[in-house]
Amino acid sequence: MLVIDSSVFVDSLFEKNEARNRMAKELLKSIEDLLIFIPSFSS
């Protein structure tokens, strides 16, 4: 089981920080065949 922090998804969507965007996209691409759990958060 793999749990991904929501910041990885945010970084992959927005190019505010080019290095973080690139790393997030690379990470998500490298694990695309795994079962991933995304923690929920509430305010």
C-alpha positions as CSV (number, residue, x, y, z in Angstrom):
1,M,0.0,0.0,0.0
2,L,1.2,3.5,-0.9
3,V,-0.1,6.7,0.6
4,I,0.5,9.9,-1.2
5,D,0.3,13.3,0.4
6,S,-2.1,15.7,-1.3
7,S,0.7,18.2,-1.9
8,V,2.1,15.8,-4.5
9,F,-1.1,16.1,-6.5
10,V,-1.3,19.9,-6.1
11,D,2.3,20.2,-7.2
12,S,1.6,18.1,-10.3
13,L,-1.3,20.3,-11.3
14,F,0.3,23.8,-10.8
15,E,3.6,25.0,-12.2
16,K,4.3,27.6,-9.5
17,N,7.5,25.8,-8.7
18,E,8.9,24.1,-11.8
19,A,11.2,21.7,-9.9
20,R,8.4,20.5,-7.6
21,N,6.0,20.2,-10.5
22,R,8.5,18.1,-12.4
23,M,9.3,15.8,-9.4
24,A,5.6,15.3,-8.6
25,K,4.8,14.4,-12.2
26,E,7.8,12.0,-12.3
27,L,6.7,10.4,-9.0
28,L,3.1,9.9,-10.1
29,K,4.2,8.5,-13.5
30,S,6.5,6.0,-11.8
31,I,3.8,4.6,-9.5
32,E,0.8,4.7,-11.9
33,D,0.4,0.9,-11.8
34,L,0.3,0.7,-8.0
35,L,-2.7,0.8,-5.7
36,I,-2.6,4.3,-4.1
37,F,-4.5,5.6,-1.1
38,I,-5.1,9.3,-0.8
39,P,-5.7,10.5,2.7
40,S,-8.8,12.7,3.1
41,F,-8.7,16.0,5.0
42,S,-11.3,18.1,6.4
43,S,-11.5,21.6,7.8
